[in-house]
Amino acid sequence: MAFATIDVTKGITGVLPAANATYASLRPNAQSLIINGSMAVAQRGTSFVSEGEQYTLDRFYYEKNNDASVTITQEALTSGNAYENGFSNALKVDVTTADTNFTTNQRAYIEYTIEGQDLQLVKKGTANAEKLTLAFWVKATKTGTNVVRMDANDSGRVCSQSYTISSSNTWEKKVLNFPADTTGVINDDNGKGLRITWGMAAGTNYTSGTLATTWEAETDANTFVGQVNNFDSTSNNFHITGIQLEIGEFTSSTLPAFQHESFGDNLNRCQRYFWKADTSTNARPF
């Protein structure tokens, strides 16, 4: 009996979509670089009263140095553009004590960290270094400019890109392109290879320079230039979900589809970083 030959580089259909060409050739059948980008896993809890630095939903860290207070929750979505695109959960930041004046070194942000050994395909520091595309769904009460920073921790090199909240309290999809960096290195280990930081508000120490839209040595003043203050009113909320990081440069029309995982696979990947034992006497499989 003769067996058909399957070209695994093209998939079952025999055609590789043009929009996925760079991504698929670098990471065939790979899992998403961002773990829990759908905000489905929340082992530590679903509500956090944050006065300082802490992990909240799995893999997402909140850091602040200011006078505001917030409550961070795993939000269940039932409507809106993000929900209609397959996302049932989001990370929500609800301002409970406002800070109308972020001075000098004050700041607040949400951070995600990727291990260096998972980023060797970026080829950072070589002539073949890859561009990166970060995409996410976001909703905020405050309109205006927000900033996302990438920090290659091993070489102290950073790059920031801005995006605009156009409509208050409306889910919007953002796609940000980060250039390739032929300088520096990401170590092949389990350390902090890349930190991705979503600015919420920042004082003059972080906003008084020129936004570092190309990779450069870290300078605080160039980090969050133009960042609005999402904490200037207790009416303000900030929501985010559907986070994905792609190798290569994409637009909103060529961006690969978000890689939805089963809850079990998502939880398993999160448990590399945090494992919460179920001590309930009623715990049993279904």
Secondary structure as GFF3:
##gff-version 3
##sequence-region A 1 286
A	DSSP	three_ten_helix	18	20	.	.	.	ID=ss1
A	DSSP	alpha_helix	21	26	.	.	.	ID=ss2
A	DSSP	beta_strand	47	50	.	.	.	ID=ss3
A	DSSP	beta_strand	54	55	.	.	.	ID=ss4
A	DSSP	beta_strand	61	65	.	.	.	ID=ss5
A	DSSP	beta_strand	69	76	.	.	.	ID=ss6
A	DSSP	alpha_helix	81	84	.	.	.	ID=ss7
A	DSSP	beta_strand	89	97	.	.	.	ID=ss8
A	DSSP	beta_strand	107	115	.	.	.	ID=ss9
A	DSSP	three_ten_helix	116	118	.	.	.	ID=ss10
A	DSSP	three_ten_helix	120	122	.	.	.	ID=ss11
A	DSSP	beta_strand	132	140	.	.	.	ID=ss12
A	DSSP	beta_strand	144	152	.	.	.	ID=ss13
A	DSSP	beta_strand	157	165	.	.	.	ID=ss14
A	DSSP	beta_strand	172	178	.	.	.	ID=ss15
A	DSSP	beta_strand	192	202	.	.	.	ID=ss16
A	DSSP	three_ten_helix	204	206	.	.	.	ID=ss17
A	DSSP	beta_strand	216	217	.	.	.	ID=ss18
A	DSSP	three_ten_helix	220	222	.	.	.	ID=ss19
A	DSSP	beta_strand	237	247	.	.	.	ID=ss20
A	DSSP	alpha_helix	263	270	.	.	.	ID=ss21
###
